[in-house]
Amino acid sequence: MHAIVTLGGFNKNHKYLEKKYFHINSIAGQWKKLVIDIVKNGNYENKKLKKKAYHVASQLYHKNTRFFFDVAKNDLNNNIKAIKYIGRYLSRAPIAEYKIIDYSDGNVTFYYEDLANNKERVELTLDIETFLSKLIIHIPPKHFKMIKRFGIYSRNVNKEIKTIMETMRKYVSKYSKSTFYQVETWDTFQVNPFYCFKCHVKMRIKEITYFSSRTGSIRYKEYSY
């Protein structure tokens, strides 16, 4: 399961509070407990299966692996990045073709990266029926919703929140979108011209001066607030 969350949220007075830090260990511990509790308290009709699930859950409580929780290093600060991030998990096959090393005598040899052991490469050979059964379980049921939205991403937020978010969206679109000048300066000098060089705080754009090769003159682009 992948979750995209905002770096902040609205309080009860509809004021947006921006956050720049997540306490990873705390969130990971809460998420781990929720997942294990689902396994432990499942509605198992078979007593042996229920006992085994309880035993597995008890063991998992003592394990601390990245399999439970991982945080992406980069922020998704525009729609295109978010769409690409979500799309790669919706449109890709369960296993890439290049990871299938060999197919002969009814057996398939492939490899995968074990997330629980720092992405260690593991090679595995399975008969074709077992291999296909492991692929089929990744096919969602018909009409199954692969994407769900909650909180301020939901369509069901109240009108006041919608109005505030629309205002914020217009502000971000007008003043915060990366420009050609910003991208080219970063690619050339590894410097973001819209951030203070000393304190690294994002500044408001007042005016951009540039030479236009089309007109052969100095051009100005002003931003008013």
C-alpha positions as CSV (number, residue, x, y, z in Angstrom):
1,M,0.0,0.0,0.0
2,H,1.3,3.4,-1.0
3,A,0.0,6.6,0.7
4,I,0.5,10.2,-0.5
5,V,0.0,12.6,2.4
6,T,0.2,16.4,2.7
7,L,3.0,18.2,4.6
8,G,0.4,19.7,6.9
9,G,-3.3,20.1,7.3
10,F,-6.2,22.2,8.5
11,N,-7.0,22.6,12.2
12,K,-10.6,23.0,13.6
13,N,-10.6,26.7,12.8
14,H,-9.8,25.9,9.1
15,K,-6.3,27.3,9.4
16,Y,-3.6,25.5,7.4
17,L,-0.7,24.3,9.5
18,E,2.4,23.5,7.4
19,K,4.6,20.7,8.6
20,K,8.1,19.9,7.3
21,Y,8.9,16.9,9.5
22,F,7.5,13.4,10.2
23,H,8.7,11.4,13.1
24,I,9.3,8.2,11.1
25,N,9.8,5.8,14.0
26,S,6.6,6.9,15.7
27,I,4.5,6.6,12.5
28,A,6.1,3.3,11.5
29,G,5.4,1.9,14.9
30,Q,1.7,2.9,14.8
31,W,1.3,1.5,11.3
32,K,3.1,-1.8,12.2
33,K,0.7,-2.3,15.1
34,L,-2.4,-1.7,13.0
35,V,-1.3,-4.2,10.3
36,I,-0.3,-6.9,12.8
37,D,-3.6,-6.4,14.7
38,I,-5.5,-7.2,11.5
39,V,-3.6,-10.4,11.1
40,K,-3.9,-11.3,14.8
41,N,-7.7,-10.5,15.1
42,G,-8.8,-11.9,11.8
43,N,-12.1,-13.8,11.5
44,Y,-10.6,-17.3,11.1
45,E,-13.0,-20.2,10.9
46,N,-10.2,-22.7,11.0
47,K,-8.8,-23.0,14.6
48,K,-5.4,-24.1,13.4
49,L,-5.2,-21.2,11.0
50,K,-6.2,-18.8,13.8
51,K,-3.6,-20.2,16.1
52,K,-0.9,-19.9,13.4
53,A,-1.9,-16.3,12.6
54,Y,-1.7,-15.4,16.3
55,H,1.8,-17.0,16.5
56,V,3.0,-15.1,13.3
57,A,1.6,-11.8,14.7
58,S,3.4,-12.3,18.0
59,Q,6.7,-12.9,16.1
60,L,6.2,-9.9,13.9
61,Y,5.8,-7.6,16.9
62,H,9.5,-8.2,17.7
63,K,10.8,-7.6,14.1
64,N,11.8,-4.2,12.8
65,T,12.3,-4.3,9.1
66,R,11.6,-1.7,6.3
67,F,9.0,-4.1,5.0
68,F,6.5,-2.5,7.3
69,F,7.2,1.2,6.5
70,D,9.3,3.2,4.2
71,V,9.3,6.9,3.4
72,A,10.1,8.3,-0.1
73,K,13.0,10.7,-0.2
74,N,11.5,13.2,-2.6
75,D,8.4,15.4,-2.3
76,L,5.7,15.3,-4.9
77,N,5.3,19.0,-5.4
78,N,3.3,19.0,-8.6
79,N,0.6,17.0,-10.4
80,I,2.9,15.5,-13.0
81,K,5.2,13.9,-10.4
82,A,2.2,12.6,-8.4
83,I,0.6,11.0,-11.5
84,K,3.9,9.4,-12.5
85,Y,4.4,8.0,-9.0
86,I,0.9,6.5,-8.9
87,G,1.0,5.4,-12.5
88,R,4.1,3.3,-12.1
89,Y,2.2,1.0,-9.6
90,L,-1.1,0.9,-11.5
91,S,0.2,0.2,-15.0
92,R,3.2,-2.1,-14.4
93,A,3.2,-5.9,-14.4
94,P,3.9,-7.6,-11.1
95,I,7.4,-8.6,-12.4
96,A,9.5,-6.9,-15.0
97,E,10.4,-9.1,-18.0
98,Y,14.1,-8.6,-17.6
99,K,13.9,-10.2,-14.2
100,I,12.9,-13.5,-15.8
101,I,16.3,-15.2,-16.3
102,D,15.3,-18.5,-17.9
103,Y,12.4,-20.6,-18.9
104,S,12.9,-24.3,-19.7
105,D,11.4,-27.7,-18.9
106,G,8.3,-26.1,-17.5
107,N,10.3,-24.1,-14.9
108,V,10.8,-20.4,-14.6
109,T,13.9,-18.9,-13.1
110,F,13.7,-15.2,-12.0
111,Y,15.1,-12.9,-9.4
112,Y,13.7,-10.2,-7.1
113,E,15.1,-7.7,-4.6
114,D,14.4,-8.6,-1.0
115,L,13.2,-5.4,0.7
116,A,13.6,-7.0,4.1
117,N,17.3,-7.6,3.6
118,N,18.4,-4.2,2.0
119,K,17.3,-5.2,-1.5
120,E,19.5,-8.3,-1.6
121,R,19.1,-10.1,-5.0
122,V,17.4,-13.5,-4.6
123,E,17.1,-16.0,-7.5
124,L,14.2,-18.4,-7.5
125,T,13.1,-21.3,-9.7
126,L,9.4,-22.3,-9.8
127,D,7.3,-24.6,-11.9
128,I,5.1,-22.7,-14.4
129,E,1.9,-23.3,-12.5
130,T,3.3,-22.0,-9.2
131,F,4.9,-19.0,-11.0
132,L,1.6,-18.0,-12.7
133,S,-0.4,-18.4,-9.5
134,K,1.9,-15.9,-7.8
135,L,1.3,-13.5,-10.7
136,I,-2.5,-14.0,-10.7
137,I,-2.9,-12.9,-7.1
138,H,-1.8,-9.4,-8.2
139,I,-4.7,-9.0,-10.5
140,P,-7.4,-7.0,-8.6
141,P,-11.1,-8.1,-8.7
142,K,-13.4,-6.5,-11.2
143,H,-14.4,-2.9,-10.2
144,F,-11.9,-3.0,-7.4
145,K,-10.8,0.6,-6.6
146,M,-7.0,0.9,-6.8
147,I,-6.9,4.5,-5.6
148,K,-8.8,5.9,-2.7
149,R,-8.8,9.5,-1.4
150,F,-9.2,10.7,2.2
151,G,-8.9,13.9,4.1
152,I,-8.4,17.0,2.1
153,Y,-7.8,14.9,-1.0
154,S,-11.4,13.7,-0.8
155,R,-14.2,15.1,-2.8
156,N,-16.4,15.2,0.3
157,V,-14.7,18.0,2.2
158,N,-16.9,20.9,3.3
159,K,-17.4,24.0,1.2
160,E,-15.2,26.3,3.4
161,I,-12.2,23.9,3.1
162,K,-12.8,23.7,-0.7
163,T,-12.8,27.5,-1.0
164,I,-9.5,27.7,1.0
165,M,-7.9,25.0,-1.1
166,E,-8.9,26.6,-4.3
167,T,-7.3,29.9,-3.2
168,M,-4.1,28.0,-2.2
169,R,-4.1,26.1,-5.6
170,K,-4.3,29.3,-7.6
171,Y,-1.5,30.8,-5.5
172,V,0.8,27.8,-6.0
173,S,0.0,27.7,-9.7
174,K,0.8,31.4,-10.2
175,Y,3.8,32.0,-7.9
176,S,5.3,28.6,-7.1
177,K,5.5,26.8,-10.4
178,S,9.0,26.1,-11.6
179,T,9.9,28.4,-14.5
180,F,12.3,27.8,-17.4
181,Y,14.7,30.3,-15.8
182,Q,14.6,28.4,-12.5
183,V,15.1,25.0,-14.1
184,E,18.0,26.2,-16.3
185,T,19.8,28.0,-13.4
186,W,19.6,24.8,-11.4
187,D,20.9,22.6,-14.2
188,T,23.8,25.0,-14.9
189,F,24.9,26.1,-11.4
190,Q,23.0,23.8,-9.0
191,V,21.4,26.9,-7.5
192,N,17.7,27.6,-7.1
193,P,17.4,31.3,-7.7
194,F,14.1,31.5,-5.9
195,Y,15.6,30.5,-2.5
196,C,17.8,32.7,-0.3
197,F,21.5,31.6,-0.8
198,K,22.2,32.1,3.0
199,C,19.1,30.9,4.9
200,H,17.7,28.7,2.1
201,V,14.1,30.1,2.6
202,K,11.9,30.4,-0.4
203,M,11.4,34.0,-1.5
204,R,8.5,35.6,-3.3
205,I,9.1,36.5,-6.9
206,K,9.1,40.3,-7.4
207,E,10.6,40.6,-10.9
208,I,12.5,38.5,-13.4
209,T,14.8,40.3,-15.9
210,Y,16.0,38.4,-18.9
211,F,17.3,38.9,-22.5
212,S,14.9,37.9,-25.2
213,S,16.6,36.4,-28.2
214,R,13.4,36.8,-30.1
215,T,13.2,40.6,-29.7
216,G,16.9,41.3,-29.1
217,S,16.1,43.3,-25.9
218,I,15.9,43.1,-22.2
219,R,12.5,42.0,-21.0
220,Y,10.9,42.3,-17.5
221,K,8.3,40.1,-15.9
222,E,6.8,41.5,-12.8
223,Y,4.7,39.8,-10.1
224,S,2.3,41.9,-8.0
225,Y,0.7,40.8,-4.7
